[in-house]
């Protein structure tokens, strides 16, 4: 009787171990899919924002581009001007 129980236990051991491993891998894959889906949504939102006219204009300004009817002025020494015109209290009054 004991040999029969051991044989049955041995027969169930490998399928059960395989089932538990597969279940663990499945939960890991689902977590990875959820993480990648969230990353995809964030990237799509970022792409939609970057394609907006405001974002394109801001990036063009950052690169130093101007519109055809505008004039480019380069202002230097802003930090020195701020230091020279700052008040002791620092509140701008």
QUIGIBEL-V981651 format. One record per helix or strand. SS is the DSSP state (alpha for helix, beta for strand). FROM is the first residue (numbers start at 1). LEN is the number of residues. If there is no record, write none. Layout:
ss & from & len
SS & FROM & LEN
SS & FROM & LEN
//
This chain:
ss & from & len
alpha & 2 & 49
alpha & 53 & 10
alpha & 78 & 7
//
